[in-house]
């Protein structure tokens, strides 16, 4: 391994087991207050050539969940795709598919987070029977099946639905041909996880 904390691993990570271990190790460094990567401009320049990321992480747009930071990853390490409550659309699906097919990532992670505003808003909308119009309504429509699955009136619906929505997103990604083929062949692994806003910890879902 290189001794320069701003640089990535000297040997590229090419399998899902090592990629997941690196993300979780980075999360531990982040939580402990000892990150290795300061996102310095020298690291950006060093990674400006050919990229070989070891994961694509699909997360929420929430400003409290900066994905490179919480996994303590430097330039060129991970591809990041973000949308409200990691809702899927054609652009998101294409982005994940590109990372798998063209960049050769061995790991896909879907990361939800506690107190997700988009999930909470969906719960509130379904309880009130008033779905917002336009593109925000699209987000609600996409999250709604997870909320209905856990029970709209359940007092813990926002938390339970967030976790259910992560699982649903994983399953839907598995239905994408390029992803399904890569997962089926064993070249790519996919995991769901949840980020705790209070502690900074990332927990894998079963």
N, C-alpha and C positions, 0 to 999 in steps of 0.2 A: 504493500500500500504506500502511496505517496505521503510524504510528511507535510506537504502544503495543504493546510486545512481548507483552502478555497477551491481546491481541485477535486475532481471526482476520483473514483477508484482507478488505479493504474491498469487493472484487468477488468474489462467490461463484464457486467453481470448479464448472463444470457439465459438463466432459468428462473422459473417462478418462485421456487423455494428460496433462493438467494435474494431475489428481488423483494419478496415479502419480508424476509429477515432484515434487509437493509432499511426498508420503510419503518418497521417497528423499532429497530435500533435507533434510527433517527428520531422517532417520536420520543423515545426514552431520553435521548440527549436534550431534545427540546424541553421536555417536562422538567428535567433536572437543572435546567439553566446553563447547560454546557454544550451549546450547538457548535459544530465544527465549521459550518459554512456561513460566512458573513455576506455572501452574495456580492463580492467585490468585483470591480470592473475587470480586474485581471483574470478572474475566473470566467467572466463572460467572453473575453477575448480568446481564452484558451479553449473554450467550447464552441467557437464560432464556425468551425469547419464541419466535418461530417458528424451527425448526431447518432448516438446509439442509446436511447433511453431504455431503462429497464422496467418501466411501468407506465400505464396510463391510468390516471386517477380521475374519476368522475365525481364531482362534488357540487355543493350548493354555492350560490353567489354570495352568501352571507359574508359581510366584511370581517367578521370575527373568526373566519376559518380560512386563512391563507395557506393553501395546501403545501407549497414548497417549504414554508416556515415550519409548519407543525410536524413535517416529516424530516426536517433539517436536510433538505436535498439541494445540491448545487446546480448550476447551469448544465443543461444537457442530460440531467438524470431522469426526470419524469415529464410526461406529457400531461397537461392539465386541461380538463374540459369541465366547464361550470355552467349551470343553469339553475333557475329557481327550484329548490328541492330536488336537484339532479333529474328534473323531468326530461324525458326523451322526446326528441323530434328528429327530423331527417338530418339536420346539421349535426346534432350530437351523435346520432348513430353513425353517420359518415365519418366523423372525427375519430370515434373509437375504432371503427373499421379500418381507417387509414393507419392508425397507430399499430394495429395488429398486422395488417397486410403489408404495409410499406416500410414501417420502421422496425417491425419484428419484436415488439415488446412481449415479454413472456408472462406479464401479469396485468390483469385488469382489476382495479379496486373501485367499488361504488361506496362512497362515504357520505352517510347522513350525519346529522348532528343534533344534539339536544336543543330544545326550545327553538325548533325551526319555525320561522315566521310564516313560511308558505304553507306548511302543514297545519299550523294553528289557524290560519286564515281559512283554510279549506274546511276544517272542523266547524268553525263559526258560520261559514256560509251554508253548510249543509244543515246545521241546526236551525238556522234562520229561514232556510228554504229560498235563499236569494243568491244565485250564482252571478258573479260579476260578468260584465260584457267584455267582448274583445279578447285580447291576448292574455290578460290576467285570468279571464274565465277559462282559457285553455289550460293554464297551470292547475286551476282548481279541478277541472274535469279529469286531468291526468292523475292527480293525487287522490281524488274521491274514492276510487275502488279500494284503496288501502284503508281509508277511514271507515267506509261502510263495512269492510271486512272485520274490523275490530269492534264496531258498534259506535254509531255517532254519539249516543248519549253517555257512553262510558266516561266517567270522570277523568280517566287516564288516556282518553282517546288520542290527544296530540302525541304523547310519547309512544304509545303502542303503534299508532298509525305510522309514525316516522320509521320505526323499525320494520314494520310490514312493507312500507313503501321501498325501503332499501332492498328487501328480499324480492319484491315484485320487479324492481328495476334489473336486478341480477338475472331473474328468469327471462325477462323480455330481451335483454342483451344476448342471452343464450339462444334466442330464436333467430338472431341475425346470422345469415349464412356464413360470412367470413369468420365471425366469432365462433359459431357452433363448430365449424370445421377445425379451427385451431384448438379449441377446447377438447373436442372429440379425439383429436390426434395426440393430445397430451402436450402439445407445444406451448399452450397458454393455460394458465389457471385464472380463475375469477373468484374474488372474495367480496363480501359485504362487510362494512364496518361502521362504527358510530364514534363520533368525536364528542368528548365531554367539554363544554365551554368553560366549566369551572376549574377542572384539573388539567386540561390539555391532553388527557390520555385518549388514545384510540383503542377501542375494543373490537375484536373481530366477532362477527355474528356466526352462530353455528350454521 
